Amino acid sequence: MSELGQELKTAREQKGLSFDDLQKITKIQKRYLEAIEKGDYSQLPGEFYTRAFIKSYAESVGLDFKSLAEQYPGDMPKVERQHIETRVTPPDGSENEQAPKKLRRSAVRVNNWSSLINKAIIVVFVLIGVMIIYILVTQFAGHQPTSPSDQNNTNSVQYKADSTSQSSSKSHTSDSSSTESSDTSSEQTLKKDKQEGNITTYTLSGTEKFDVVVTAATANQAWFQAKDNQTGQTIAEGTASKTGQESYHFDASKVQSLSLKFGNAPGTELKINGKKVAIPSQSTVQTMIINFSK
């Protein structure tokens, strides 16, 4: 067990929490919590989620993640860089006094290329950031509310189904008769009920369908897990990725209460019945509970 794992275990036991209790609080599977305490990060779903899971664990037992990262840098997952030693040997196989000079000139050229590559990477990231901001501004600017009631109701997401209207009238004499048909419309609503930490509860109503699509929105992996919130049965689980399976599609119409957990909320796109739903992104790990009211 690592020093970091020992401190997490001590804090958990001081709060009188078992792994089952901690699993309910963090929505992280029990086996992942045990692996974190043991320092066995190979059991976690990927390096991308390791720091996020450790942060969620630490905050749940009252520890400051930033202080832990500074105190135990060796126990935190990190990317190791390999040092490569460059040595220049003359064509005849001998080593003479000119070799260090050639090595220095080669090192200067390598440093110059490295500097250019670093600058190019920075420019690419800046351009990507500008594109993302442009897309977000365009989407918000193009959105127009359909009625004043939509502007006042900030805790609900509403979208309209297809509507049809028919009207006809005929006039012949002073005693003519008219036939009118009224507009018919159906409304589907996803209403936000409450939010506690990284858990947000909604109610879906006004529809018989509960079609869910989870997609990777960025280049990072987007892990998710969908469960029946009443029985605990797993409906779907996977990691969406631009380089692998980009999206997951499943039907949850037979579930009365659906629990959706996201390991990378900012990098995940969620659609319900073909409509995009915003995922709360106050922290990386988020849980949405959707109660289905037909």
Secondary structure, DSSP 4 states (H G I P E B T S, - for coil): --HHHHHHHHHHHHTT--HHHHHHHH---HHHHHHHHHT-GGGSS-HHHHHHHHHHHHHHTT--HHHHHHH-GGGS--------------TTS---THHHHHHHHHHHHHHHHHHHHHHHHHHHHHHHHHHHHHHHHHHHHH---SSHHHHH-TTEEEEEPP-B--EEE---STT--EEE---B--EEEEEEEEEETTEEEEEEES-S--EEEEEE-SSS-EEEEEEETTT--EEEEEEE-SSS--EEEEE-TT-SEEEEEESSGGGEEEEETTEEEPPP-SSSSEEEEEEEE-
